[in-house]
Amino acid sequence: MKILYTALFLVFLTACTVTEDGIIINQPTVPSVNLCENVATDQQAEGMRDQIKDQAFKDEKLQRARLVTDGFCFVSTQVVTVLDGFTFDSSKLTMAKELYKQTTDRQSNYMIVVDSFTHKSDREELMDYIQNNP
């Protein structure tokens, strides 16, 4: 029983700081939660895709995509929908990286976005990005 109390006391002290004035209990660390105020609907994602498609040039498509997706959060399937507005995979890849942090289910479902790319090199580049930006 004495060993149990000693073990519990040591565990308790690891979460504390001992000073001359007494024991300071350290605050537990709480993970930060990013809340999104503007969650995109499927209809909004489709509208964004259409606005991107309506642009004639690669740079205009990317500029429009950044404009219409700013401030929104997405699920992975909606990111695929938005990316369907692009003609060139290079722009699609750029936007997939930019939308990664705005995707609420990125930890569990962003592979849907990765799998939407035709070329293996694009899939690998996006996977590298994901691994370096958890």
C-alpha positions as CSV (number, residue, x, y, z in Angstrom):
1,M,0.0,0.0,0.0
2,K,2.9,2.3,0.8
3,I,4.3,1.7,-2.6
4,L,1.0,2.6,-4.3
5,Y,0.9,5.9,-2.4
6,T,4.5,6.7,-3.3
7,A,3.8,5.9,-7.0
8,L,0.7,8.1,-7.0
9,F,2.6,10.9,-5.3
10,L,5.3,10.7,-7.9
11,V,2.8,10.8,-10.7
12,F,1.1,13.7,-9.1
13,L,4.4,15.6,-8.8
14,T,5.3,15.2,-12.5
15,A,2.3,17.5,-13.2
16,C,3.6,20.0,-10.7
17,T,6.4,22.4,-10.0
18,V,7.9,22.6,-6.5
19,T,9.0,26.1,-5.4
20,E,10.0,27.6,-2.1
21,D,6.5,28.9,-1.7
22,G,4.9,25.5,-2.3
23,I,3.7,23.3,-5.1
24,I,2.4,24.8,-8.4
25,I,0.0,22.6,-10.3
26,N,0.8,22.9,-14.0
27,Q,-2.1,23.7,-16.3
28,P,-2.9,20.8,-18.6
29,T,-2.3,21.4,-22.2
30,V,-5.5,21.6,-24.2
31,P,-5.2,20.9,-28.0
32,S,-6.3,23.8,-30.1
33,V,-9.5,23.4,-32.2
34,N,-9.9,25.4,-35.3
35,L,-13.6,26.2,-35.8
36,C,-14.9,27.2,-39.2
37,E,-17.6,29.7,-39.5
38,N,-18.2,29.2,-43.2
39,V,-18.7,25.5,-43.9
40,A,-19.2,25.0,-47.7
41,T,-22.3,23.1,-48.8
42,D,-22.1,20.7,-51.8
43,Q,-24.1,23.2,-53.8
44,Q,-21.5,26.0,-53.0
45,A,-18.6,23.7,-53.9
46,E,-20.3,23.0,-57.3
47,G,-20.9,26.7,-57.8
48,M,-17.2,27.4,-57.1
49,R,-16.2,24.7,-59.6
50,D,-18.4,26.3,-62.2
51,Q,-16.9,29.7,-61.6
52,I,-13.5,28.3,-62.0
53,K,-14.4,26.5,-65.2
54,D,-15.9,29.8,-66.6
55,Q,-12.4,31.4,-66.6
56,A,-10.5,31.1,-69.9
57,F,-6.9,31.0,-68.8
58,K,-4.9,29.0,-66.3
59,D,-3.9,31.9,-64.1
60,E,-7.4,33.3,-64.1
61,K,-8.8,29.9,-63.0
62,L,-6.3,29.8,-60.1
63,Q,-7.0,33.4,-59.1
64,R,-10.8,32.8,-59.2
65,A,-10.4,29.6,-57.1
66,R,-8.5,31.4,-54.4
67,L,-11.1,34.1,-54.4
68,V,-14.2,31.9,-54.2
69,T,-12.7,29.4,-51.6
70,D,-11.3,32.0,-49.3
71,G,-12.8,31.7,-45.8
72,F,-14.6,28.4,-46.4
73,C,-14.0,25.0,-45.0
74,F,-14.5,21.9,-47.0
75,V,-14.8,18.1,-46.7
76,S,-12.5,16.1,-49.0
77,T,-15.2,15.2,-51.5
78,Q,-16.0,18.9,-52.0
79,V,-12.3,19.7,-52.6
80,V,-12.4,17.1,-55.5
81,T,-15.5,18.9,-56.8
82,V,-13.8,22.3,-56.7
83,L,-10.6,20.9,-58.4
84,D,-12.8,19.6,-61.2
85,G,-12.9,23.2,-62.4
86,F,-9.3,23.1,-63.5
87,T,-8.0,22.1,-66.9
88,F,-4.3,21.7,-66.0
89,D,-3.1,19.3,-63.3
90,S,-0.4,21.8,-62.2
91,S,-3.1,24.3,-61.1
92,K,-5.2,21.5,-59.6
93,L,-2.2,20.4,-57.6
94,T,-1.4,23.9,-56.4
95,M,-5.0,24.4,-55.3
96,A,-5.2,20.9,-53.6
97,K,-2.2,22.0,-51.4
98,E,-3.8,25.3,-50.6
99,L,-7.2,23.8,-49.7
100,Y,-5.6,21.1,-47.5
101,K,-5.6,23.3,-44.3
102,Q,-9.2,24.3,-45.1
103,T,-10.4,20.7,-45.2
104,T,-12.1,19.5,-42.0
105,D,-11.7,15.7,-42.6
106,R,-8.1,15.9,-44.0
107,Q,-6.7,13.4,-41.5
108,S,-9.1,10.7,-42.5
109,N,-10.2,11.4,-46.0
110,Y,-7.8,13.5,-48.0
111,M,-6.7,10.4,-49.9
112,I,-9.9,10.9,-51.9
113,V,-8.2,14.1,-53.2
114,V,-4.9,12.4,-53.8
115,D,-6.6,9.6,-55.8
116,S,-8.3,12.2,-58.0
117,F,-5.0,12.9,-59.7
118,T,-4.2,11.1,-62.9
119,H,-0.4,11.2,-62.8
120,K,1.6,9.3,-60.2
121,S,4.0,12.2,-59.8
122,D,1.2,14.5,-58.8
123,R,-0.1,12.0,-56.3
124,E,3.4,11.6,-54.8
125,E,3.9,15.4,-54.6
126,L,0.6,15.9,-52.8
127,M,1.4,13.0,-50.4
128,D,4.8,14.6,-49.7
129,Y,3.0,17.9,-49.0
130,I,0.5,16.2,-46.7
131,Q,3.3,14.4,-44.7
132,N,5.2,17.7,-44.2
133,N,2.1,19.7,-43.3
134,P,0.1,17.6,-40.8
